[in-house]
């Protein structure tokens, strides 16, 4: 039985050094984001914006340290893996309380992971390998696998399509109560105005030093307000003026302007990630792989990157999905298939594939201005290649909704940070928008995820990348650096692809 011992909790918190420090720090910050998140349920969305906001409210069993190693969060330690690789035993931290005052135990974890497997695209991906999830005792959960599945710990650690732990009594498919274990809890959400999070005084931080997303999470601030600012130029001006304490996703051409500001300074993540064109392989004009190859053949990645980012200080032309700084970097499948920029050849290839002028519906948004600029360049190249382009510019929340409907689009434009585990790449899941599902994908991805030896996995990832270039479920455009801004009054914020504000405080 879960006990709600409010008075005892309060007494313990008042005796906690972390709590006293939080009270001493205090303050409110305003964070400008690219728009309104489509949901506050991080299980049901792969949108980065959802993860940025909700990681303060909800927590997972594991997370990543600053070197992108999996590290425990709600779990007591890293999982114990059985000798045959088919059993994962997870010991849970004790004394963890949800925002409603109830205690977290193994029943909550089992219910949450079952919801994740049912609803989350990455949960469904893992679910194909999971035989059962059981509560061994109140503080232990055991996951039995059908076969070894190396990426599972990373999937459990990711804040995107996240395996958040919520009370067993609050497992509805459509989340109505936003009750987590995080250092901040939801107070109020006013659509298109703000999402107000306030410090959860019942939060129990880990004892280790803060380390990336891992270690201790100190709730020094009283309140965090996430404010949607969809227009990129407005975000730039508000950053320069110091209107917001942190501004996310700024156009790179604003960098010099930010450097000259007195109230704020730029933050650069280098390299951050890669823009990507995702194809709908299930319905519409891009279901034919030869048409997808013709579209790729038409495009100039170099011109798209130049239009989107201006200076090579902010982008790199590279077809390898991972850059050289990652052990996963490989050129398998790239030669002859990247930055071809041959509309005339693409026109002939599309005709040979049976393309007859069907609309190619491209979904993009101006909230990420570089997406829109790349879409404009792509549209012109595709028109030269004889494609009937229907460029649809919508807000980001609408895009994330439409991409879930197979009949509404042929290409959508997004981006991804370089993820520590390739199996986290959304398009590798057959249930992710794009719905890539071929025998070649299954053979390559299953072999990669079943292998536990790190060296062998690197070689098997090269096989996966080769199949990606062969099946063309998506197109990597290149590498790019990301720019944001931070107020000179704010400290304790480390540059991160999904910015977080535990450990942040206002300078006195």
N, C-alpha and C positions, 0 to 999 in steps of 0.2 A: 504494500500500500504506500502511496506517495503522501508525504506529510507536508503541510504548509505551515511551517513554524516561523511566522513572521518576526515575532519578538526575539527568538533565539538568533535568527539570521541577522537582525539588526545589531544585536549585541556583538556577534562575531565580527561583523563588518567594522564596527566602531573600533574594535581592537586590532584591525588589520592595518599595517603600515601602508599598503597600497591604497586603501580607502582614504586614509588621512592625506596622502599625497594628492589623490584625485581632488579632494575637497579644497586643498590649498591652491591647486592649479586653476581649475574652473575656466569659465569663458564660453563663448559661442562663436562658431565659425560658419561661414557661408561658402558653399562649393558650387560653382557653375558647371553644369553638365550639358551634354549635347542635346538633351531633350527629356521628355517624359518617359520613364521606363514603362513598357507594356504590361508589366506585372511586377509584384514584389515576391513572387514565388520562384526562387532561383532553380528549383528542380525543373520547371516547365519551360525555361528559356535558355538559349545559348547566347543571348545578347550581352555583350560586355557591360553595358550600362546597368543591367539588372545586377550583375555580379558586383560591380563597384559599390552600389548602394547596399545591397543585402548582406554582403560579407560582414558588415558591422552588426547585423541583427542575428544572423544565423551562423552556426559553425558546423564543421565537418569533423570526422574522426581524425583525419590527417590534413596537413597542409604542406607548403613548400618553404624551405629556408632560403636564404639569400643566394645560395649556390644551386637552387632548384633541386635539392634533394628532398624526398618525402620525409616529413617529420611529424610526430604526433601532435594532435590538438585536443580533441575530446578523448581520444584513446590515451591510455597510460604510457604506452611505448609502441614501437614499431610492431607490426603483426608477427606472430610466430607462424612460420610456414612448415607444414608437414613434410616429411622426408620424400613423399611422392609428389609434392608440389600441388596437391589437390585439397589441402585443408589450410584455412587461414583462421588463426585464433586471435581475437582482439580483446585485450584487457582494457576496461574503461576506467577513467578517472572517477574518483569518489567526491561527493560533496558538490557536484555540479547542479545548479538550479536553473530551471527555465524562468522566463520572464513572468510567468504566472505564480511563481513561488514553489512549484512542484519539483521534486527531485528527479534527475535523469537516471534511468537504469537501463538494463539490457532490453526490456520490453519496448521501450521507446526507440532504441536503436534498431531492433528487428523490424518494428512497424515502419520506421522511416526508410530503411533500406529496401523493404518490400515495395513501398510507395515509389521510391527512386527507380527501381527496376521496372515498375509498371508505367510511370509517367515520363521519366527523363530520357532524352535521346541517348545520353551516355550510359544511363542506367540500363536501358534496353540492350545497348551494346554489350555491357558486362553480363546482363541477364542470360544471354545465350550460353554462357559458360558456367552459370551458377546452378548447382543442384538444390541447395537449401541454405537458409539463413536461420539459425536457431539461437536461443538464449540458453547457454550452458548453465549459467547461474546469474544472479542479479548484476554481477559486475563483469560478465564474460559473454562474448558473442562469437559463434563459430560459423564461418562460411565454408560450405563444402562445394567443391568445384567438380565439374564433369571432366575437366582436363586442366593441366597447368595453364594459368593465364597471367602472364607477367605484368600487364599494365594495371591490374586491379587496384593496387595501392595508390597509384597516381590518379586513377579515375575517382577514387574515394577522397582524394585530396583537393580536387579541382573545384574552384568556386563558380564554375560555368556549367549549367545543367547539373547542379551541385547535389551531392548526397548529404544534404543538411539533416540534422537531427532535431526533430520536433516531438512534442508529447504524443504518446500513443493514442490519446483521446482526440487528437486534432489532425486526423489523417485524410480528411475529405479531398477528393480529386481537385476541387476548386478551393483554394485556400481562402478562408474567410477571417481567420484569426492569425495574426503574424507573431507567433510566440516562439522565440528561439532561446539560445543560451549566450548570445554574443554580448560584448561590452556595452552596446547601445540597443535601445528598444524603440519601437515605433510609437510616437505620441500622436502625430497627425499627418495626414496626407491631403493636400489640396491640389487637385488635378491642375497641371500646367502652372502651378504657383510654387509649391515646395513640398518636400518630404522632410518632416521634422523628426529627428532621432534624439533621444535624451539618454543620458548615462544610466545604465542599469547598476544600481548599487549592490545588487546581489551577485555581481559577476565575480567568478573565481579565476584569476589569471594563473597561467603556468608559472612554475618557480624558476625556469631557465631564463637566461638573458634573452631579450628580443633578438630575433634573427630572421630577417625577411618577414614572411607572413607567419613564421613560427615563433616559439618562445613566448615570453610574457607579452600580453596585450594590456596596456595601461589605459584606462578611460579617464584621462586627465581633463578633457573638455566636458562641460555641462551639456552641451548641445551641438549637434551638427545639422545644418540645413542644406539639403541638396536642392538646387534651384535650376529648373530647365531653362537654358538659353539657346534655342535652336539655331539662331543666326550666327554664323561664324564671325562676321565683322563686329557684331555686338559683343561677342565673347572677347574679341581682341581689345576693343575699346574699354570694356569693363575691367579687363586684366591690367591695362596700362594705368587706368585711373585708381586701381586698388579697390574697386567696388566689392570684389569677392576675394576671399582669402586664398582660394585655389581655383584655377580655371583649367578644365580638361580639354584636350583635343583642339588645339589651336592650329591654324594654318601656318606652315613653316615660314612663309614669307613675312610673318609678323615677328620673327626672331629679333631682327635688328631694332625694331620699334620697342620690343620688350626690354632689350638690353639698355635702352636709353631711358627707361621709366624710373621714377624715383620711389614709387610705392611697392613695386613688385620686381621680380626677376624671373627669367625663363628657366624652365626645366627641360632637359633634352634626354630622351632615352635612346641610346645608340648601341646596336641596331635594335629597333623596336619589333618589327615584324614585316609582314608582306600583305599588299593588297591582293585580292583574289576575286576572279569571276567564277561564280558557281553555276553550273548548268543544271537544268531540270531534265534528268534522264528518264523520267517516268511518263510525261505527257508533253505535247507541243512540238515545236519545230526542231528542238535540240535532242530529241530522243535517238536520232540516227548518229552513231559515233562518227561517221564520215563527215556529216555536216558540222559536228563539233570540231573536228580536225580542220575543216575548211575555215571556220570562224577563227580558230587559233592561227592558222596560216596567214590570214588577212591582217592580223593586228601587229602594230609596232609597239612593243612594250616600252621601248626607249622614249618614243614620243608621248606616250601616256604618262610615264614617270616624270618627264620634263614638264609637262603641262601641270601635273599635280603638285610637284615639289620644287620646281624651278632649278635650284642649284644641286649639283652632285654632292654637296655637303650634306644633303638630306635624303639622297636615294642612291641605290646601287643596282646596276643591271645584272641580274643573276637568276638563272633558271633552276639551280639547285634549291629544293624546298628549304633546306637548312643552310645557313652560311658557314664559312670555313671554321668559325670559332666553335662550332658544335661537332661532336663526334659523329652525329648523324649525317653530316654533309656528304653528298654523293652527286655525281653528274649523270647517273644512270638514266637513260631515256631522254636526256636533254638535247643532245646534238641533233640539229636539223628540225627541232620542234619548238624552239623558243626564239622570240623576237624575229620571226621570219619576215614580216611586213611585206607580204606579196599579195595584194588584193587581186591582181589579174590571175595569178595561179589559183587563188582561193575561189574565184568565180568559176573557173573550169572544174575544180574539184567538187564544189557544191552542186553544179549541174550534173556531174557524173554520179553524185550520190543521190540524185533524185529531188533535189531542192527545187521547188516551183513557186517561189515568191511568198511563202507563208510568213506571217509577221514573226519577227524575232523580238520578243518583248523583254526589254532590259529594265529591271527595277533598280533605282538608285535614290539617294537622298542628298540634299544639300547641307544637312546637319554635319556630315563629314564632307567638307568641301572638296577634298581630294578625290573622293569617290565620284562626285559629280563631274569634275574636270576630266577624269579618266573616261567616264561614260561618254562625254562629248567627243573626245578624240576617237574612241572606239566606234562610235556611231558613224563617223565620217569614213573611217577605213572600211567598215562593213558595207556602207552604201556603195563605195567604189567597187566592192566585190559583188555587188548585185543583191545584197540582202535587203529585205524590207524591214527596216528598223522602226520599232515602236519604243521610244525612250520615255519611260514613265518615272517622273520625279515626284516622290512622296516624302512625307516625314518618316523618321526612322522607326517610330512605333508602328506605323502602318506597314512599312516594309517588312518588319519582323512578323507581322500578322499574315500578310499576303504570301510570303515565301512558304508558309505552312500549307498553302492550298495548291495542289498540283496543277489545277487548270488555269492559274492566273499569271504565270510568268515562264520565261525561257532561260533568262540569265538574271541573277541578282549579284550586286557588287557589295563586297564586305572587305574586312581585313582581319588578320589574326596576328597576335604576338607569336614569337617563336616559342613553342611550348616545350617543356622539358621532356615530354614523352610523346612520340609521334602518334601513338594510339589515341591521344586526346584530340587530334585533328577531327573536327566534327564531321567532315565529309566522308570519313572512313566508316561511319555508321550508316547502315542501310536505311535507318529510320530518320536520319537528318534530312532537312530540305535539300533536294537534289536526288535523293533516293537511289544512289549508286549501288547496284546489286548485280554483279556479273560473276560467272564462275572464276574468271581470272582474279577478280577482287577477292573473292572468298579464299581461294587457294593461297594467295600471297599474304593477305592480312592474317588469316588463321595461322599460318606457319610462323609469322612474325610474333603474334601475341602469345603463342604457345611456348615459344623458346624462352628460357630463363637465363641462359648464358649471355652476358653483356656483349662479348665480342661477336658471337654468332648473331645476335640481334642486329648489330650494326650492318652486317652483310645482308641479312634478310630485309632490313629496311630499304636497302638499295633495290631489292626485287619489287618491293611495294611501290617505290617511286617510279620504277620502269613501267609498271602496270598503270599507274596514274597517267603517265604520258601516253600510254597506249589507248586507254579507255576515255581519257579527257573528261573526268567528272567535274574538274575545275581547272582553272588556269592561274598559275602564280604569275603576277606581273613583275615583281622585283622586290628589293628590300627597301625599307624606309625607316627613318628616324621620326620619333614623335616629339611634339613640343607642347608643353603646358606652362602654367605660370603659378608662382607662389608668392604670397604677400611677405614682405620683409618682417612682418609682425609674427609670422607663424614659424615654429620650429618643431623638430622631431618628425618631419615627413621625409621619408626616403623615396627617391624616384622608383616607381614601380608601374608595370603595365596596367594594373588595376589599383589605382591609388587608394590608400587606406589612411585613416586618421585616428585610430588608436595610437597611442604614444605621442600624438601631436599636442602641442600646447601653445598658448599665446605668450609672447615675450613680455615680461613685466618691465 
